[in-house]
């Protein structure tokens, strides 16, 4: 998506939720209460997640579930296990179930467009969360400011290594907007430090085990590396395993997400910093946006949840 990114702490809904009736093909009326946003009869939302084998997306799901529970609506959650084909089947099932709105965290931003096209044509509200959808126009995109976060990661890593030395980058899943944007932000941010050289960049698919393997190989090829940026905390934790006792002493690692395990590694001194997202707020905001769309209220095309730098301080 190319629309301006709005940095908001949470979804801003213009005015209060108006009373609106949403009739399904089965003839059952569903209404949104104007005072609370809660459904007075059954409203069903589908949340298609890329994976639940990652604490970040577990937290995102929990935030979405809490918002759905508070609103009195049903939330159907699926786990694609990082398989775009499986996610396409799950979205197709959402269509067959005639859910009122669909929230999607794509496995692959490019592949998501084709799977969502029939729902968009049918008028089903679509909210993308954390990762953008390309090729089609969704109703709203709820995400952290990944480009700004990438720049903050570059600044944090530069500070840790004294603004000089060789660094490597562990990239996320190719084709995801999160990986592209975090990588873009880091590249732009690190360019401000001419004495820092990025000597290697390689995908590790946002996975801890792959982060360990990729970091091990890159460190063997580049033994004089002094810094690592990983595009999420899981890969950062894998890199820390690869470094062993060197983590936090000879080599400094910066992650992204601010997960519980990431925070624990910061406390332990092995992870220098993490760019903290607010996954619960992302999930909550996505549900709130879907309910607003069902109520006929305006929702911003792009809604940003801010990120912050977490360090031992």
C-alpha positions as CSV (number, residue, x, y, z in Angstrom):
1,X,0.0,0.0,0.0
2,X,1.2,3.5,-0.8
3,X,-1.1,5.5,1.4
4,X,0.4,7.8,4.1
5,X,1.3,6.0,7.3
6,X,-0.5,7.5,10.3
7,X,1.4,7.2,13.6
8,X,-1.4,6.5,16.1
9,X,-1.3,4.9,19.5
10,X,-4.4,2.8,18.6
11,X,-7.2,2.8,16.2
12,X,-9.0,6.2,16.1
13,X,-12.7,5.7,15.3
14,X,-14.4,8.8,14.1
15,X,-17.3,9.4,16.5
16,X,-19.0,6.7,18.4
17,X,-20.1,3.5,16.7
18,X,-23.5,4.1,15.1
19,X,-26.3,1.6,15.3
20,X,-26.1,-0.5,12.1
21,X,-27.7,-3.7,10.8
22,X,-25.6,-6.2,8.9
23,X,-27.7,-8.9,7.3
24,X,-26.0,-12.1,6.3
25,X,-27.0,-14.3,3.4
26,X,-28.8,-16.6,6.0
27,X,-31.1,-13.7,6.9
28,X,-29.8,-13.3,10.5
29,X,-29.6,-9.7,11.6
30,X,-26.5,-8.6,13.4
31,X,-26.3,-5.1,15.0
32,X,-23.5,-3.1,16.6
33,X,-24.5,-1.2,19.7
34,X,-23.8,2.5,19.4
35,X,-22.6,2.9,23.0
36,X,-20.2,0.0,23.4
37,X,-19.5,-1.4,19.9
38,X,-20.7,-4.8,21.1
39,X,-22.8,-7.0,18.9
40,X,-26.3,-7.5,20.1
41,X,-26.6,-10.7,18.1
42,X,-24.0,-13.0,16.6
43,X,-21.3,-11.3,14.5
44,X,-18.4,-13.5,13.3
45,X,-14.9,-12.4,12.4
46,X,-12.2,-14.5,10.8
47,X,-8.5,-14.0,11.8
48,X,-6.1,-15.7,9.4
49,X,-2.7,-15.7,11.0
50,X,0.6,-16.6,9.3
51,X,1.7,-18.7,12.2
52,X,1.2,-19.4,15.9
53,X,4.6,-20.9,16.2
54,X,5.9,-17.4,17.2
55,X,5.2,-15.6,20.5
56,X,4.5,-12.4,18.7
57,X,1.5,-13.7,16.8
58,X,0.3,-15.5,19.9
59,X,0.1,-12.1,21.6
60,X,-1.5,-10.6,18.5
61,X,-4.2,-13.3,18.7
62,X,-4.7,-12.8,22.4
63,X,-5.3,-9.0,21.9
64,X,-7.7,-9.7,19.1
65,X,-9.6,-12.3,21.2
66,X,-9.8,-9.9,24.1
67,X,-11.3,-7.2,21.9
68,X,-13.8,-9.7,20.4
69,X,-14.8,-11.0,23.8
70,X,-15.4,-7.5,25.1
71,X,-17.5,-6.7,22.0
72,X,-19.5,-10.0,22.3
73,X,-18.5,-11.2,18.8
74,X,-17.2,-14.5,17.6
75,X,-13.5,-14.7,16.5
76,X,-12.5,-17.7,14.3
77,X,-8.7,-18.0,14.3
78,X,-6.7,-20.0,11.9
79,X,-2.9,-20.9,11.8
80,X,-1.4,-21.2,8.4
81,X,2.0,-22.4,9.8
82,X,3.8,-20.1,7.3
83,X,2.2,-21.9,4.4
84,X,0.6,-19.5,1.9
85,X,-1.3,-22.4,0.2
86,X,-2.8,-23.5,3.5
87,X,-3.7,-19.9,4.3
88,X,-5.6,-19.6,0.9
89,X,-7.6,-22.7,1.9
90,X,-8.4,-21.1,5.3
91,X,-9.5,-17.9,3.7
92,X,-11.7,-19.8,1.3
93,X,-13.3,-21.5,4.3
94,X,-14.0,-18.1,5.8
95,X,-15.9,-17.3,2.6
96,X,-17.9,-20.5,2.8
97,X,-18.7,-19.8,6.4
98,X,-20.0,-16.3,5.4
99,X,-18.1,-14.6,8.2
100,X,-19.0,-10.9,8.5
101,X,-15.4,-9.6,8.2
102,X,-11.9,-11.0,7.7
103,X,-8.7,-10.0,9.4
104,X,-5.5,-11.3,7.8
105,X,-1.9,-11.5,8.7
106,X,-0.5,-12.8,5.4
107,X,2.1,-15.5,5.1
108,X,3.0,-13.8,1.7
109,X,1.8,-10.3,1.1
110,X,1.8,-10.8,-2.7
111,X,-0.1,-14.1,-2.6
112,X,-2.7,-12.7,-0.2
113,X,-4.2,-10.5,-2.9
114,X,-5.5,-13.3,-5.0
115,X,-7.0,-15.2,-2.1
116,X,-8.8,-12.1,-0.8
117,X,-10.1,-10.9,-4.2
118,X,-13.4,-12.9,-4.1
119,X,-14.2,-11.7,-0.6
120,X,-13.5,-8.1,-1.6
121,X,-15.8,-8.5,-4.6
122,X,-18.5,-9.8,-2.3
123,X,-18.2,-6.7,-0.1
124,X,-16.7,-8.4,2.9
125,X,-14.7,-5.9,5.0
126,X,-11.0,-6.9,5.0
127,X,-8.4,-5.7,7.6
128,X,-4.7,-6.5,7.1
129,X,-2.7,-6.7,10.3
130,X,1.1,-6.4,10.8
131,X,1.8,-7.3,7.2
132,X,0.3,-5.5,4.1
133,X,-1.6,-7.1,1.3
134,X,-0.4,-6.3,-2.3
135,X,-2.4,-6.4,-5.5
136,X,-5.8,-5.5,-4.0
137,X,-7.2,-2.7,-1.9
138,X,-8.1,-3.8,1.6
139,X,-10.3,-1.6,3.9
140,X,-7.6,-0.9,6.5
141,X,-4.0,-1.9,7.3
142,X,-3.1,-2.1,11.0
143,X,0.7,-2.2,11.5
144,X,3.7,-1.1,13.4
145,X,5.8,1.5,11.7
146,X,8.4,-1.0,10.5
147,X,10.5,1.5,8.5
148,X,10.9,3.7,11.5
149,X,11.6,0.7,13.6
150,X,14.4,-0.4,11.2
151,X,16.0,3.0,11.5
152,X,15.8,2.8,15.3
153,X,17.5,-0.6,15.2
154,X,20.3,0.8,13.1
155,X,20.8,3.6,15.5
156,X,20.8,1.2,18.5
157,X,23.3,-1.1,16.9
158,X,25.6,1.7,15.9
159,X,25.6,3.0,19.5
160,X,26.4,-0.5,20.8
161,X,29.4,-1.0,18.5
162,X,30.8,2.5,18.8
163,X,29.7,3.5,15.3
164,X,32.3,1.3,13.6
165,X,32.8,-2.2,12.5
166,X,31.3,-5.0,10.4
167,X,27.7,-6.2,10.9
168,X,25.4,-8.8,9.4
169,X,21.6,-8.8,8.9
170,X,19.2,-11.8,9.5
171,X,16.2,-11.2,7.2
172,X,12.7,-12.4,7.7
173,X,10.4,-14.3,5.4
174,X,10.9,-13.1,1.8
175,X,7.8,-11.5,0.3
176,X,6.5,-10.1,3.6
177,X,6.0,-6.4,4.0
178,X,7.4,-6.6,7.6
179,X,10.8,-7.9,6.3
180,X,11.0,-5.5,3.4
181,X,10.1,-2.5,5.5
182,X,12.4,-3.3,8.5
183,X,15.2,-4.0,6.1
184,X,14.6,-0.8,4.3
185,X,14.6,1.2,7.5
186,X,17.8,-0.5,8.7
187,X,19.6,0.2,5.4
188,X,18.5,3.8,5.5
189,X,19.5,4.2,9.1
190,X,22.9,2.5,8.9
191,X,23.9,4.6,5.9
192,X,24.3,7.5,8.4
193,X,27.3,5.7,9.9
194,X,30.0,5.5,7.2
195,X,32.4,3.4,9.4
196,X,29.9,0.6,9.7
197,X,29.9,-2.0,6.9
198,X,27.1,-4.5,6.3
199,X,29.0,-7.6,5.1
200,X,26.2,-10.1,4.8
201,X,22.4,-10.3,4.6
202,X,20.5,-13.6,4.5
203,X,16.9,-14.8,5.2
204,X,16.3,-16.9,8.3
205,X,12.5,-16.7,7.9
206,X,11.7,-15.1,11.3
207,X,12.6,-18.5,12.9
208,X,14.8,-19.1,15.9
209,X,16.3,-22.4,14.7
210,X,17.0,-21.0,11.2
211,X,18.4,-17.9,12.9
212,X,20.9,-20.2,14.7
213,X,21.9,-21.9,11.5
214,X,22.2,-18.9,9.3
215,X,24.1,-16.9,12.0
216,X,26.5,-19.8,12.6
217,X,27.3,-19.9,8.9
218,X,27.6,-16.1,8.5
219,X,29.8,-15.8,11.5
220,X,32.1,-18.5,10.3
221,X,32.5,-16.7,7.0
222,X,32.9,-13.3,8.7
223,X,34.7,-13.9,12.1
224,X,35.4,-10.2,12.6
225,X,31.7,-9.2,12.8
226,X,30.9,-7.0,15.8
227,X,27.1,-6.5,15.4
228,X,24.0,-8.4,14.2
229,X,20.6,-7.0,13.3
230,X,17.8,-9.6,13.2
231,X,14.5,-8.6,11.8
232,X,12.7,-10.3,14.7
233,X,13.5,-11.4,18.2
234,X,13.3,-15.1,17.4
235,X,16.1,-14.9,14.9
236,X,18.0,-12.6,17.3
237,X,17.8,-15.4,20.0
238,X,19.1,-17.9,17.4
239,X,22.0,-15.6,16.7
240,X,22.7,-15.3,20.4
241,X,22.9,-19.1,20.6
242,X,25.3,-19.1,17.7
243,X,27.5,-16.5,19.5
244,X,27.6,-18.2,22.9
245,X,29.7,-16.3,25.3
246,X,30.5,-13.6,22.7
247,X,26.9,-12.3,22.8
248,X,26.8,-9.0,24.5
249,X,30.6,-8.8,24.9
250,X,32.4,-9.1,21.6
251,X,29.3,-9.0,19.4
252,X,26.1,-7.0,20.0
253,X,22.7,-8.1,18.8
254,X,19.6,-6.0,18.1
255,X,16.2,-7.7,17.5
256,X,12.7,-6.6,16.7
257,X,9.3,-7.3,18.4
258,X,10.0,-6.9,22.1
259,X,8.8,-10.4,23.0
260,X,9.0,-11.8,26.5
261,X,12.0,-13.9,25.5
262,X,13.6,-10.9,23.9
263,X,13.1,-8.9,27.1
264,X,14.6,-11.7,29.2
265,X,17.7,-11.8,26.9
266,X,18.1,-8.0,27.3
267,X,17.9,-8.5,31.1
268,X,20.5,-11.2,30.8
269,X,22.8,-8.9,28.8
270,X,23.0,-11.1,25.7
271,X,20.6,-9.0,23.6
272,X,21.5,-5.4,23.4
273,X,18.1,-4.0,22.3
274,X,14.8,-4.9,20.7
275,X,12.5,-2.7,18.8
276,X,9.3,-3.3,20.7
277,X,6.0,-3.6,18.9
278,X,2.7,-3.9,20.7
279,X,1.2,-7.1,19.3
280,X,-1.8,-7.1,21.6
281,X,-2.6,-3.6,20.5
282,X,-2.3,-4.6,16.8
283,X,-4.8,-7.5,17.4
284,X,-7.2,-5.3,19.3
285,X,-7.0,-2.5,16.8
286,X,-7.7,-4.9,13.9
287,X,-10.9,-6.1,15.6
288,X,-12.0,-2.6,16.5
289,X,-11.4,-1.5,12.8
290,X,-13.5,-4.5,11.5
291,X,-16.4,-3.7,13.9
292,X,-16.3,0.0,12.8
293,X,-16.4,-1.0,9.2
294,X,-19.4,-3.3,9.9
295,X,-21.1,-0.4,11.6
296,X,-20.5,1.8,8.6
297,X,-18.1,4.2,10.4
298,X,-15.0,5.6,8.7
299,X,-11.7,3.9,9.4
300,X,-8.3,5.1,8.3
301,X,-6.8,3.3,5.4
302,X,-3.5,2.9,7.3
303,X,-3.4,2.8,11.1
304,X,0.0,2.8,12.9
305,X,0.8,1.5,16.3
306,X,4.1,3.1,17.5
307,X,7.3,1.2,18.2
308,X,9.9,1.9,20.9
309,X,13.5,0.9,21.6
310,X,14.0,-1.5,24.6
311,X,17.4,-1.7,26.2
312,X,18.7,-2.6,29.7
313,X,18.1,1.0,30.6
